[in-house]
Amino acid sequence: MILAAAVITLIAGMVVRIQASQPPKRTELEELVAQGEPEQHVHALVIEPDGTTFAGLHTGIFASKGTTGWKLQPGSEGDTMSLAPAGGTDLYVANPAMGIGKYTGGKYEVLLAGQGHTVAVDPKDRGHVLGFLLELGLQESRDGGKTWNRIVDPGQIDLLTLAISPADSNLYVAGGLDGLFGISKDGGKNWTWSTLPYGVVTSLAFDPANPTRLWAAMGGALYFSDNAGSTWTRAENKAGDHSVIAIAFPPGQSGPRAVATDGYLFNQ
């Protein structure tokens, strides 16, 4: 009897260890990305006030009311590098083949043609938009994309992310390859550029509940700064081995939600 009990205990322990060593089941978004590998991966994330989550993938814009039921949005097919809320369920989109556009009700309207890399919107004014295009540089619109003005020449800059402070509509931040980080405190007239040691800057986002805190996805990890990017603190690693690519803020949540290139979605 003692021997039998010992064997049962040993087997039970082995089962627990095997179960613990098995990778967690993929979420629906991860499965969606995995089915299209190696070309498919996530670039962008937007969460609307009604809880609808939009993810920008190489094949278009996918939406979900929660974490399941992801559907490709009609008329959004194409490489989606960046997304920004345009009001309601409308979205500003950066697409390398089309430029900066607006996605509304299943239709995509080109606002500025070129190689669109990233787009951002003023939280206080959805008509105030920033967009970076490889050949046109950093552009700004104050009328929802009808007219544009260049505020930074393209030069050697290659931007992947932009953000406007919810507390100060004249405070812009930008990030890109090789740790490139820029900040303007006067509405884009003057910029201070630096090279951060954390790797490529793929996403920048101000915390709407704490506007002095700036979050960044850099080198596949999450960081935050409470002094406009002068110094950075690496956040607790809740992404595991996943490479974080984009950040968004769900309504009423104190911390950001982030997504990895492979579709792994988590709350920080």
C-alpha positions as CSV (number, residue, x, y, z in Angstrom):
1,M,0.0,0.0,0.0
2,I,2.8,2.4,0.9
3,L,4.6,1.6,-2.4
4,A,1.4,2.1,-4.4
5,A,0.8,5.5,-2.7
6,A,4.4,6.5,-3.5
7,V,4.0,5.6,-7.1
8,I,0.7,7.5,-7.4
9,T,2.4,10.6,-5.8
10,L,5.3,10.3,-8.2
11,I,3.0,10.1,-11.3
12,A,0.9,13.0,-10.0
13,G,4.1,15.1,-9.6
14,M,5.2,14.2,-13.1
15,V,1.8,15.2,-14.6
16,V,1.9,18.6,-12.8
17,R,5.5,19.2,-14.1
18,I,4.5,18.3,-17.6
19,Q,1.4,20.5,-17.5
20,A,3.5,23.4,-16.1
21,S,6.1,23.0,-18.8
22,Q,3.5,23.1,-21.6
23,P,3.2,26.5,-23.3
24,P,-0.1,28.3,-22.7
25,K,-2.8,28.0,-25.3
26,R,-2.7,30.6,-28.0
27,T,-5.3,33.3,-28.0
28,E,-7.4,33.9,-31.0
29,L,-5.4,36.9,-32.1
30,E,-2.2,34.9,-31.8
31,E,-3.7,32.1,-33.8
32,L,-4.7,34.6,-36.5
33,V,-1.1,35.9,-36.7
34,A,0.4,32.3,-36.6
35,Q,-1.7,31.3,-39.6
36,G,-0.2,34.0,-41.7
37,E,3.5,33.6,-40.6
38,P,6.2,34.5,-41.5
39,E,4.8,37.7,-43.2
40,Q,2.0,38.3,-40.8
41,H,2.4,40.2,-37.5
42,V,0.8,43.0,-35.6
43,H,2.0,46.6,-35.9
44,A,-0.7,48.8,-34.2
45,L,-3.3,48.8,-31.5
46,V,-6.2,51.1,-30.8
47,I,-9.0,50.8,-28.2
48,E,-12.1,52.9,-28.6
49,P,-14.2,54.2,-25.7
50,D,-16.9,51.5,-26.3
51,G,-14.2,48.8,-25.8
52,T,-13.8,47.9,-29.5
53,T,-10.1,46.9,-30.1
54,F,-8.5,47.4,-33.5
55,A,-5.3,45.7,-34.4
56,G,-3.3,46.7,-37.5
57,L,-1.7,43.7,-39.3
58,H,0.1,43.2,-42.6
59,T,-3.2,42.1,-44.1
60,G,-5.4,44.9,-42.9
61,I,-7.4,46.0,-39.8
62,F,-8.9,43.5,-37.5
63,A,-11.5,44.3,-34.8
64,S,-12.9,42.7,-31.7
65,K,-15.3,43.7,-29.0
66,G,-13.2,41.8,-26.5
67,T,-10.4,39.3,-27.0
68,T,-12.3,37.0,-29.3
69,G,-14.2,37.2,-32.5
70,W,-11.5,39.1,-34.4
71,K,-12.7,40.0,-37.9
72,L,-11.0,41.6,-40.9
73,Q,-12.7,45.0,-41.5
74,P,-14.1,45.3,-45.0
75,G,-12.1,47.6,-47.3
76,S,-9.1,47.7,-44.9
77,E,-7.0,45.2,-46.7
78,G,-3.3,46.1,-46.9
79,D,-0.3,46.7,-44.7
80,T,-1.4,48.7,-41.7
81,M,1.6,50.2,-40.0
82,S,-0.1,52.6,-37.6
83,L,-3.6,53.5,-36.3
84,A,-5.1,56.4,-34.5
85,P,-8.7,57.1,-33.4
86,A,-10.6,59.6,-35.6
87,G,-13.9,59.6,-33.6
88,G,-16.6,56.9,-33.2
89,T,-15.2,53.8,-34.9
90,D,-13.4,55.8,-37.6
91,L,-9.6,55.5,-37.8
92,Y,-6.6,57.3,-39.1
93,V,-4.3,54.8,-40.8
94,A,-0.7,54.9,-42.0
95,N,-0.1,52.5,-44.9
96,P,3.3,52.3,-46.7
97,A,1.5,51.7,-50.1
98,M,-1.2,54.4,-49.8
99,G,0.1,57.0,-47.3
100,I,-1.9,58.6,-44.5
101,G,-5.6,57.8,-44.8
102,K,-8.9,57.6,-43.0
103,Y,-10.9,54.4,-42.6
104,T,-14.7,55.1,-42.3
105,G,-17.5,52.6,-42.5
106,G,-15.7,50.1,-44.7
107,K,-14.1,52.7,-46.9
108,Y,-10.5,53.9,-47.0
109,E,-9.9,57.5,-48.1
110,V,-6.3,58.6,-48.9
111,L,-5.6,61.9,-47.1
112,L,-1.9,62.3,-48.1
113,A,-0.3,59.9,-50.6
114,G,3.1,58.4,-50.0
115,Q,4.9,55.8,-47.9
116,G,3.0,56.2,-44.6
117,H,4.9,55.0,-41.6
118,T,3.0,56.4,-38.6
119,V,0.0,58.6,-37.6
120,A,-1.1,60.2,-34.3
121,V,-4.1,62.3,-33.2
122,D,-4.5,65.0,-30.6
123,P,-6.7,63.5,-27.8
124,K,-8.3,66.9,-27.4
125,D,-9.0,67.5,-31.1
126,R,-9.5,64.6,-33.5
127,G,-9.0,67.0,-36.4
128,H,-5.4,67.7,-35.3
129,V,-3.3,64.9,-36.9
130,L,0.4,64.1,-37.2
131,G,1.6,61.8,-39.9
132,F,5.1,60.7,-41.0
133,L,5.7,59.7,-44.6
134,L,9.2,58.5,-45.7
135,E,9.5,60.9,-48.6
136,L,7.5,63.8,-47.2
137,G,8.7,63.9,-43.6
138,L,6.6,64.8,-40.5
139,Q,3.3,66.4,-41.6
140,E,0.6,68.1,-39.6
141,S,-3.1,68.7,-40.3
142,R,-5.5,70.9,-38.3
143,D,-8.6,70.0,-40.3
144,G,-8.8,66.3,-40.2
145,G,-6.5,65.6,-43.1
146,K,-7.9,68.0,-45.7
147,T,-4.8,70.1,-45.8
148,W,-1.2,69.4,-44.5
149,N,1.9,71.3,-43.6
150,R,5.4,69.8,-43.2
151,I,6.9,70.5,-39.9
152,V,10.1,68.3,-40.1
153,D,12.0,67.6,-43.3
154,P,12.5,63.9,-44.0
155,G,16.4,64.1,-44.0
156,Q,17.8,61.0,-42.3
157,I,14.9,60.5,-39.9
158,D,12.8,57.4,-40.1
159,L,9.9,57.6,-37.6
160,L,7.8,54.6,-36.5
161,T,5.7,56.2,-33.8
162,L,4.2,59.6,-32.8
163,A,2.2,60.9,-29.9
164,I,0.6,64.1,-28.7
165,S,0.2,64.8,-25.0
166,P,-3.4,64.8,-23.7
167,A,-2.4,67.6,-21.3
168,D,-0.6,69.8,-23.7
169,S,-1.5,69.9,-27.4
170,N,1.9,71.5,-28.2
171,L,3.9,68.6,-26.7
172,Y,4.8,66.0,-29.4
173,V,7.1,63.0,-29.1
174,A,8.4,60.7,-31.8
175,G,10.5,57.5,-32.1
176,G,12.1,55.3,-34.6
177,L,14.9,53.1,-35.7
178,D,18.1,52.7,-33.7
179,G,16.6,54.2,-30.5
180,L,15.7,57.5,-32.2
181,F,13.6,59.7,-29.8
182,G,12.4,63.3,-30.4
183,I,10.5,65.8,-28.4
184,S,8.9,69.1,-29.3
185,K,7.4,71.4,-26.7
186,D,6.2,74.1,-29.1
187,G,3.9,72.3,-31.5
188,G,6.6,70.9,-33.8
189,K,8.5,74.2,-34.5
190,N,11.6,73.0,-32.7
191,W,12.8,69.5,-31.8
192,T,15.3,67.9,-29.5
193,W,16.6,64.5,-30.9
194,S,18.5,61.8,-29.0
195,T,19.4,58.2,-29.3
196,L,18.1,55.9,-26.6
197,P,20.1,52.8,-25.7
198,Y,17.0,50.4,-25.6
199,G,16.6,49.6,-29.3
200,V,14.1,50.5,-31.9
201,V,11.2,52.7,-30.6
202,T,8.0,51.2,-32.0
203,S,5.3,52.8,-29.9
204,L,4.9,55.9,-27.7
205,A,1.7,56.7,-25.7
206,F,0.8,59.1,-22.9
207,D,-1.2,57.7,-20.0
208,P,-4.6,59.5,-20.2
209,A,-5.1,59.0,-16.4
210,N,-1.6,60.3,-15.7
211,P,-0.6,62.5,-18.6
212,T,2.9,63.2,-17.3
213,R,3.7,59.5,-17.8
214,L,4.9,58.5,-21.2
215,W,5.0,54.8,-22.1
216,A,7.2,53.3,-24.8
217,A,7.7,50.0,-26.5
218,M,11.5,49.8,-27.2
219,G,13.5,46.9,-28.3
220,G,10.5,44.6,-27.6
221,A,10.1,45.7,-24.0
222,L,8.0,48.2,-22.1
223,Y,9.4,51.4,-20.5
224,F,7.9,54.5,-18.9
225,S,9.1,58.0,-18.2
226,D,7.7,60.6,-15.8
227,N,9.9,63.4,-17.2
228,A,9.1,63.6,-20.9
229,G,11.7,61.0,-21.9
230,S,14.7,62.4,-20.0
231,T,15.0,59.2,-18.1
232,W,13.3,55.8,-18.5
233,T,12.3,52.9,-16.2
234,R,11.8,49.4,-17.5
235,A,8.3,48.1,-16.6
236,E,7.7,44.8,-15.0
237,N,8.0,42.1,-17.6
238,K,4.5,40.7,-18.2
239,A,5.1,39.9,-21.8
240,G,7.5,36.9,-21.2
241,D,9.3,36.0,-24.3
242,H,7.0,38.0,-26.5
243,S,8.3,41.1,-28.3
244,V,6.1,44.1,-27.5
245,I,5.3,46.3,-30.5
246,A,2.4,48.6,-29.6
247,I,0.5,50.3,-26.7
248,A,-3.1,51.4,-26.1
249,F,-5.2,52.5,-23.1
250,P,-8.5,50.8,-22.5
251,P,-11.2,53.2,-21.0
252,G,-11.0,53.3,-17.2
253,Q,-7.9,51.2,-17.0
254,S,-5.0,52.6,-15.0
255,G,-2.2,51.0,-17.0
256,P,-1.7,50.3,-20.7
257,R,-2.7,47.3,-22.8
258,A,0.1,46.2,-25.1
259,V,0.4,43.8,-28.0
260,A,3.4,41.8,-29.2
261,T,4.3,41.2,-32.9
262,D,2.9,37.7,-32.7
263,G,-0.5,38.8,-31.4
264,Y,0.0,38.3,-27.7
265,L,-2.2,40.8,-26.0
266,F,-1.9,41.7,-22.3
267,N,-2.6,44.3,-19.6
268,Q,0.4,45.9,-18.0
